Amino acid sequence: MATVSSNNQRIELRVDLETKQIAERASAALGCASLTEYITRLIRENSPQIIQQQTEIKLSNQQFDHFIALCEDTTLKPSSRLVRAAKRLDEEGFQ
């Protein structure tokens, strides 16, 4: 059985000529030795920020205080939709 090195994975990419040319210019401007180096650099620099933006919720102090007040209000009951969503997260192992 053949094994694949974890240090040499392939991403295939097809782009139009204009996109390739602008990427080559940017790569050269940054001093990258190849388009592979340039694209790898972009992925490593941008991906963590994108992931953080999609997984983080930012609230103002006022919004947070309102949220906490709602959480502490024992007269409020969660909707059935919210209960189902919480159960689904539990089933998927989200903690």
C-alpha atoms as an extended CHARMM CRD file, in Angstrom:
* protein
*
        95  EXT
         1         1  MET       CA              0.0000000000        0.0000000000        0.0000000000  PROA      1               0.0000000000
         2         2  ALA       CA              1.4110000000        3.3830000000       -0.9830000000  PROA      2               0.0000000000
         3         3  THR       CA              1.6980000000        6.1220000000        1.6280000000  PROA      3               0.0000000000
         4         4  VAL       CA              1.4160000000        9.8220000000        0.9900000000  PROA      4               0.0000000000
         5         5  SER       CA              3.8550000000       12.1660000000        2.6740000000  PROA      5               0.0000000000
         6         6  SER       CA              2.1010000000       14.7090000000        4.8880000000  PROA      6               0.0000000000
         7         7  ASN       CA              4.6730000000       17.2870000000        3.7780000000  PROA      7               0.0000000000
         8         8  ASN       CA              3.8770000000       17.0930000000        0.0880000000  PROA      8               0.0000000000
         9         9  GLN       CA              0.1370000000       17.3390000000       -0.5260000000  PROA      9               0.0000000000
        10        10  ARG       CA             -1.2370000000       18.6140000000       -3.8190000000  PROA      10              0.0000000000
        11        11  ILE       CA             -3.8650000000       21.2490000000       -4.5470000000  PROA      11              0.0000000000
        12        12  GLU       CA             -4.8100000000       21.5170000000       -8.1910000000  PROA      12              0.0000000000
        13        13  LEU       CA             -5.9100000000       24.9130000000       -9.3680000000  PROA      13              0.0000000000
        14        14  ARG       CA             -7.0980000000       26.1890000000      -12.7130000000  PROA      14              0.0000000000
        15        15  VAL       CA             -7.4230000000       29.9220000000      -13.2940000000  PROA      15              0.0000000000
        16        16  ASP       CA             -7.7690000000       32.2370000000      -16.2320000000  PROA      16              0.0000000000
        17        17  LEU       CA             -4.6870000000       33.8680000000      -17.7690000000  PROA      17              0.0000000000
        18        18  GLU       CA             -5.2750000000       37.2600000000      -16.1510000000  PROA      18              0.0000000000
        19        19  THR       CA             -5.5250000000       35.7220000000      -12.6780000000  PROA      19              0.0000000000
        20        20  LYS       CA             -2.3230000000       33.7340000000      -13.2340000000  PROA      20              0.0000000000
        21        21  GLN       CA             -0.4410000000       36.7860000000      -14.4810000000  PROA      21              0.0000000000
        22        22  ILE       CA             -1.4900000000       38.9700000000      -11.5580000000  PROA      22              0.0000000000
        23        23  ALA       CA             -0.5590000000       36.1650000000       -9.1300000000  PROA      23              0.0000000000
        24        24  GLU       CA              2.8590000000       35.8690000000      -10.7900000000  PROA      24              0.0000000000
        25        25  ARG       CA              3.4090000000       39.6190000000      -10.4810000000  PROA      25              0.0000000000
        26        26  ALA       CA              2.3960000000       39.6200000000       -6.8250000000  PROA      26              0.0000000000
        27        27  SER       CA              4.5630000000       36.5690000000       -6.1650000000  PROA      27              0.0000000000
        28        28  ALA       CA              7.5760000000       38.2900000000       -7.7100000000  PROA      28              0.0000000000
        29        29  ALA       CA              6.8600000000       41.5120000000       -5.8120000000  PROA      29              0.0000000000
        30        30  LEU       CA              6.9600000000       39.5790000000       -2.5350000000  PROA      30              0.0000000000
        31        31  GLY       CA             10.1410000000       37.7750000000       -3.5190000000  PROA      31              0.0000000000
        32        32  CYS       CA              8.5550000000       34.3400000000       -3.6250000000  PROA      32              0.0000000000
        33        33  ALA       CA             10.4810000000       31.7130000000       -5.5550000000  PROA      33              0.0000000000
        34        34  SER       CA              7.3290000000       30.2290000000       -7.1140000000  PROA      34              0.0000000000
        35        35  LEU       CA              3.5770000000       30.4940000000       -7.3630000000  PROA      35              0.0000000000
        36        36  THR       CA              3.3840000000       27.5310000000       -5.0040000000  PROA      36              0.0000000000
        37        37  GLU       CA              5.3320000000       29.4590000000       -2.3770000000  PROA      37              0.0000000000
        38        38  TYR       CA              3.1390000000       32.5230000000       -2.9170000000  PROA      38              0.0000000000
        39        39  ILE       CA             -0.1650000000       30.6290000000       -2.6730000000  PROA      39              0.0000000000
        40        40  THR       CA              1.0440000000       28.6720000000        0.3560000000  PROA      40              0.0000000000
        41        41  ARG       CA              2.0040000000       31.9510000000        2.0110000000  PROA      41              0.0000000000
        42        42  LEU       CA             -1.4330000000       33.4490000000        1.3050000000  PROA      42              0.0000000000
        43        43  ILE       CA             -3.1950000000       30.3850000000        2.7040000000  PROA      43              0.0000000000
        44        44  ARG       CA             -1.0920000000       30.3240000000        5.8720000000  PROA      44              0.0000000000
        45        45  GLU       CA             -1.4900000000       34.0750000000        6.4720000000  PROA      45              0.0000000000
        46        46  ASN       CA             -5.2000000000       34.4270000000        5.6750000000  PROA      46              0.0000000000
        47        47  SER       CA             -6.8170000000       31.1460000000        6.6780000000  PROA      47              0.0000000000
        48        48  PRO       CA             -6.4870000000       31.5610000000       10.4690000000  PROA      48              0.0000000000
        49        49  GLN       CA             -8.1580000000       34.9890000000       10.2980000000  PROA      49              0.0000000000
        50        50  ILE       CA            -10.9990000000       33.6960000000        8.1420000000  PROA      50              0.0000000000
        51        51  ILE       CA            -11.5710000000       30.7360000000       10.4540000000  PROA      51              0.0000000000
        52        52  GLN       CA            -11.5460000000       33.0290000000       13.4850000000  PROA      52              0.0000000000
        53        53  GLN       CA            -14.0490000000       35.4180000000       11.8780000000  PROA      53              0.0000000000
        54        54  GLN       CA            -16.4080000000       32.5220000000       11.1430000000  PROA      54              0.0000000000
        55        55  THR       CA            -16.1650000000       30.9250000000       14.5830000000  PROA      55              0.0000000000
        56        56  GLU       CA            -16.0620000000       33.9320000000       16.8880000000  PROA      56              0.0000000000
        57        57  ILE       CA            -18.9530000000       36.0530000000       18.0890000000  PROA      57              0.0000000000
        58        58  LYS       CA            -18.1660000000       39.6130000000       19.1090000000  PROA      58              0.0000000000
        59        59  LEU       CA            -20.5560000000       41.6000000000       21.2550000000  PROA      59              0.0000000000
        60        60  SER       CA            -20.4720000000       45.1010000000       22.6360000000  PROA      60              0.0000000000
        61        61  ASN       CA            -20.5890000000       45.4030000000       26.4310000000  PROA      61              0.0000000000
        62        62  GLN       CA            -24.2340000000       46.4340000000       26.1520000000  PROA      62              0.0000000000
        63        63  GLN       CA            -25.0990000000       43.4180000000       23.9940000000  PROA      63              0.0000000000
        64        64  PHE       CA            -23.2820000000       41.0980000000       26.3910000000  PROA      64              0.0000000000
        65        65  ASP       CA            -25.0570000000       42.5580000000       29.4100000000  PROA      65              0.0000000000
        66        66  HSD       CA            -28.4080000000       42.1190000000       27.6320000000  PROA      66              0.0000000000
        67        67  PHE       CA            -27.5200000000       38.5130000000       26.7780000000  PROA      67              0.0000000000
        68        68  ILE       CA            -26.5690000000       37.7220000000       30.3800000000  PROA      68              0.0000000000
        69        69  ALA       CA            -29.7820000000       39.3190000000       31.6580000000  PROA      69              0.0000000000
        70        70  LEU       CA            -31.8070000000       37.1200000000       29.3060000000  PROA      70              0.0000000000
        71        71  CYS       CA            -29.8850000000       34.0250000000       30.3930000000  PROA      71              0.0000000000
        72        72  GLU       CA            -30.6080000000       34.7930000000       34.0400000000  PROA      72              0.0000000000
        73        73  ASP       CA            -34.3200000000       35.4510000000       33.4650000000  PROA      73              0.0000000000
        74        74  THR       CA            -35.9770000000       32.2730000000       34.7580000000  PROA      74              0.0000000000
        75        75  THR       CA            -39.3710000000       33.2750000000       33.3690000000  PROA      75              0.0000000000
        76        76  LEU       CA            -38.1400000000       32.8130000000       29.7930000000  PROA      76              0.0000000000
        77        77  LYS       CA            -38.2070000000       29.3450000000       28.2230000000  PROA      77              0.0000000000
        78        78  PRO       CA            -36.1440000000       28.3240000000       25.1790000000  PROA      78              0.0000000000
        79        79  SER       CA            -38.0490000000       27.7710000000       21.9480000000  PROA      79              0.0000000000
        80        80  SER       CA            -38.4260000000       24.2440000000       20.6360000000  PROA      80              0.0000000000
        81        81  ARG       CA            -36.1240000000       25.1840000000       17.7750000000  PROA      81              0.0000000000
        82        82  LEU       CA            -33.3950000000       26.2290000000       20.2070000000  PROA      82              0.0000000000
        83        83  VAL       CA            -33.8570000000       23.0450000000       22.2510000000  PROA      83              0.0000000000
        84        84  ARG       CA            -33.5060000000       20.9330000000       19.0770000000  PROA      84              0.0000000000
        85        85  ALA       CA            -30.3630000000       22.8390000000       18.0850000000  PROA      85              0.0000000000
        86        86  ALA       CA            -28.8270000000       22.2910000000       21.5380000000  PROA      86              0.0000000000
        87        87  LYS       CA            -29.6170000000       18.5650000000       21.3850000000  PROA      87              0.0000000000
        88        88  ARG       CA            -28.0350000000       18.3530000000       17.9500000000  PROA      88              0.0000000000
        89        89  LEU       CA            -24.8740000000       20.0130000000       19.2330000000  PROA      89              0.0000000000
        90        90  ASP       CA            -24.7860000000       17.5390000000       22.1310000000  PROA      90              0.0000000000
        91        91  GLU       CA            -25.1780000000       14.6030000000       19.7350000000  PROA      91              0.0000000000
        92        92  GLU       CA            -22.3350000000       15.9260000000       17.5740000000  PROA      92              0.0000000000
        93        93  GLY       CA            -20.0700000000       16.2070000000       20.6120000000  PROA      93              0.0000000000
        94        94  PHE       CA            -19.8130000000       20.0020000000       20.5680000000  PROA      94              0.0000000000
        95        95  GLN       CA            -18.6030000000       21.3460000000       23.8830000000  PROA      95              0.0000000000
